[in-house]
Amino acid sequence: MNHSALLSKSIAFVFMIFCTAVSSLAFAGSDFVAQMPVESRGKCTQSGDIMSCTGSFRAIRAQQADPGRWANVSITNSSSGIYMQYSGVFYSCAAPNTQAWRETFTAAISSSYFMVSYNVNTGICTSLSVYDGSQFRNLSAL
Amino acid sequence: MKQSALTLIILCIGLIAGYLVYPVINLPPVSDSSLNPDRIISTQHSSVELSEAQIDDLAARIAPAVAEHLVASGALVKSSDPQLVIKQQETAEKIRIEKEMAFLQAQQSIDEMILSKSITEAGLNNAIQRLTETGQEDKIYLLRARIAVAVNNGELTPKQAGFDWADSP
């Protein structure tokens, strides 16, 4: 085998590895978007006086259907609360300053997805649940 | 024979020495007034005179058994002086009204800021301070909830509500 044949085979081999790496990265991205549960992508629905919003920080950031969609959690020494924007509408509520609320809000930040409910008349958060599971691979990371 | 007698003598000396030394080595410890058990377990006793209604109110906040125990132990005394009862009730009512007024004022200042479409940090801090000064820190979230409703209903934009981060999530 001469030198030029060996060189071309080496270049082809390196190129193949490069293509494999690039395609795996691309598919990894699409795999992540595909595996996001609907609840994690950010959504607010009203039922009577109760508004319920779900989402996860990472999935809301990754989704592209609604570029203006975002979620914020605020935890201060006097109160805590959550703020979301979904389809151009603002949703927010404030919660009593108890350790349980603060801890759950803290957990919501890194969960696969959270679900918060509040009374639309008072703006007071009535419940906050955080969800995580082995099936939600890569979702809990910020 | 001579050895046996010597052993007997040594044994007798040992018995006598033991008899004499025993009381010395079993003396009671030197008493220290600072370690007096009576002083250690002594407690300061004080009592508070409360009306029956106040004791009932206290019983509603703490375990009834604890309240009963406090009354039985004399820590809480049911006042028989009607003047004192009336005075205490008046004081409690005054504090309740002061707290209520402070909350209404704080709420009003928030409403005014909502109407003027500008929740300022200073204004919000003033309202929070009113509640803090009257021991109502647990109600601060109600002010924030009021702002949340205003923003949710579109009366205020997130930016007007002071949510500066809302534009750049």
Chai-1 contact restraints between the chains, C-beta under 6 A:
chainA,res_idxA,chainB,res_idxB,connection_type,confidence,min_distance_angstrom,max_distance_angstrom,comment,restraint_id
A,W70,B,P169,contact,1.0,0.0,6.0,A-B,restraint_1
A,S78,B,I140,contact,1.0,0.0,6.0,A-B,restraint_2
A,S79,B,I140,contact,1.0,0.0,6.0,A-B,restraint_3
A,S79,B,Y141,contact,1.0,0.0,6.0,A-B,restraint_4
A,S79,B,R144,contact,1.0,0.0,6.0,A-B,restraint_5
A,G81,B,R144,contact,1.0,0.0,6.0,A-B,restraint_6
A,F90,B,V151,contact,1.0,0.0,6.0,A-B,restraint_7
A,F90,B,N152,contact,1.0,0.0,6.0,A-B,restraint_8
A,F90,B,P158,contact,1.0,0.0,6.0,A-B,restraint_9
A,S92,B,A148,contact,1.0,0.0,6.0,A-B,restraint_10
A,S92,B,V151,contact,1.0,0.0,6.0,A-B,restraint_11
A,S92,B,N152,contact,1.0,0.0,6.0,A-B,restraint_12
A,C93,B,A148,contact,1.0,0.0,6.0,A-B,restraint_13
A,A94,B,Y141,contact,1.0,0.0,6.0,A-B,restraint_14
A,A94,B,R144,contact,1.0,0.0,6.0,A-B,restraint_15
A,A94,B,A145,contact,1.0,0.0,6.0,A-B,restraint_16
A,A94,B,A148,contact,1.0,0.0,6.0,A-B,restraint_17
A,P96,B,Y141,contact,1.0,0.0,6.0,A-B,restraint_18
A,N97,B,Y141,contact,1.0,0.0,6.0,A-B,restraint_19
A,T122,B,A145,contact,1.0,0.0,6.0,A-B,restraint_20
A,G123,B,A145,contact,1.0,0.0,6.0,A-B,restraint_21
A,G123,B,A148,contact,1.0,0.0,6.0,A-B,restraint_22
A,G123,B,V149,contact,1.0,0.0,6.0,A-B,restraint_23
A,I124,B,A145,contact,1.0,0.0,6.0,A-B,restraint_24
